[in-house]
């Protein structure tokens, strides 16, 4: 008989550096997940993505077992890395915090393609450009 899904949790943790301490520990504890086991499995699986923020979707089953799927780094983090800034503009319409080229946008879109709701790379680039605009990053041709 198939296991019954009782909960699904979405968290973000730093690749290869997850610890049972807050903010990750309390979220996992409330979901009924063995925190130490998750941290060990997560760190093992994301060792090659050390230092990146990794979104994770955890599925918890009725026998307290779990599965998790690691997603790609958020687009906003990839954009900030591309422009070399720590954060975006607080007032995106008034002040711009940096410039990004179409080539950089294409590179980010290709990396994010598996997690985006887009049929081709041009649509994915438009999604990334929208994220740039909302962050106050100017898109150069």
C-alpha positions in Angstrom: 0.0 0.0 0.0 1.2 3.5 -0.8 2.3 5.8 1.9 -0.1 8.7 2.7 1.2 12.2 2.5 0.4 14.1 5.7 2.4 17.3 5.1 4.5 19.2 2.6 7.0 21.8 3.8 9.0 24.4 1.8 12.3 25.7 3.3 15.4 27.4 2.2 18.8 26.5 3.6 22.4 27.1 2.7 23.8 24.2 0.6 26.1 21.9 2.6 25.8 24.0 5.7 22.4 23.2 7.2 22.2 22.9 11.0 19.4 21.8 13.3 19.5 25.4 14.8 16.8 28.0 14.0 15.3 28.8 11.5 15.5 25.2 10.1 15.1 23.1 13.2 11.8 24.5 14.5 10.1 24.2 11.1 11.2 20.6 10.7 10.3 19.7 14.2 6.7 21.1 13.8 6.4 19.0 10.6 7.4 15.8 12.5 10.6 15.3 10.6 13.7 13.7 12.2 15.8 16.9 12.1 19.3 15.2 12.4 18.5 12.8 9.6 17.2 15.5 7.3 20.3 17.8 8.0 22.7 14.9 7.2 20.9 13.9 4.0 20.6 17.6 2.8 24.2 18.4 3.5 25.3 15.3 1.7 23.2 16.0 -1.4 24.0 19.7 -1.6 27.8 19.5 -0.9 28.6 20.7 -4.4 26.4 23.8 -3.9 28.2 25.0 -0.9 27.3 28.6 0.1 24.3 28.9 -2.3 20.7 29.2 -0.9 18.9 26.0 -1.9 15.1 25.9 -1.8 13.8 22.5 -0.7 10.3 20.9 -0.9 9.9 18.2 1.8 7.1 15.6 1.6 6.3 14.0 5.0 4.5 10.7 5.1 2.2 9.1 7.7 5.0 6.8 9.0 7.2 9.9 9.7 9.4 9.2 6.8 10.2 11.9 4.3 11.4 12.7 0.8 12.8 16.0 -0.4 13.5 17.7 -3.7 16.2 20.4 -4.0 15.3 23.2 -6.4 17.6 25.7 -8.1 18.8 28.9 -6.4 16.3 31.7 -6.4 16.5 34.0 -9.5 16.9 37.1 -7.3 20.1 35.6 -5.7 21.5 34.7 -9.2 20.8 38.3 -10.4 22.5 39.9 -7.4 25.5 37.6 -7.9 25.6 38.7 -11.6 25.6 42.4 -10.8 27.9 42.0 -7.7 25.6 43.8 -5.2 24.4 42.5 -1.8 20.8 43.6 -2.3 18.4 45.2 -4.7 17.0 48.7 -4.7 14.4 49.5 -2.1 12.7 51.9 -4.6 12.9 50.1 -7.9 11.1 52.9 -9.9 13.2 55.7 -8.5 16.7 54.4 -8.2 18.4 51.5 -9.9 21.0 49.4 -8.1 22.9 48.0 -11.1 22.9 46.9 -14.7 22.6 43.4 -16.2 23.1 42.4 -19.8 20.9 40.1 -22.0 23.7 37.6 -22.0 23.7 37.3 -18.2 19.9 37.1 -18.2 20.0 34.2 -20.8 22.6 32.4 -18.6 20.4 32.8 -15.5 17.3 31.7 -17.5 19.1 28.6 -18.7 20.0 27.7 -15.1 16.5 28.3 -13.8 14.7 26.7 -16.8 13.8 23.5 -14.9 11.9 25.4 -12.2 10.3 28.1 -14.4 6.9 27.9 -15.9 8.1 28.6 -19.4 8.1 26.7 -22.7 11.3 28.1 -24.2 14.3 30.2 -23.3 12.8 33.5 -24.5 9.8 33.2 -22.1 12.2 32.3 -19.3 14.3 35.4 -20.1 11.1 37.5 -19.8 10.4 36.1 -16.4 14.0 36.8 -15.3 13.8 40.4 -16.7 10.6 41.0 -14.7 12.4 39.9 -11.6 15.2 42.3 -12.5 12.8 45.2 -12.9 11.1 44.5 -9.5 14.6 44.5 -7.9 15.6 47.8 -9.5 18.2 46.3 -11.8 18.4 47.9 -15.3 18.4 45.5 -18.2 20.9 46.6 -20.9 20.6 45.4 -24.5 
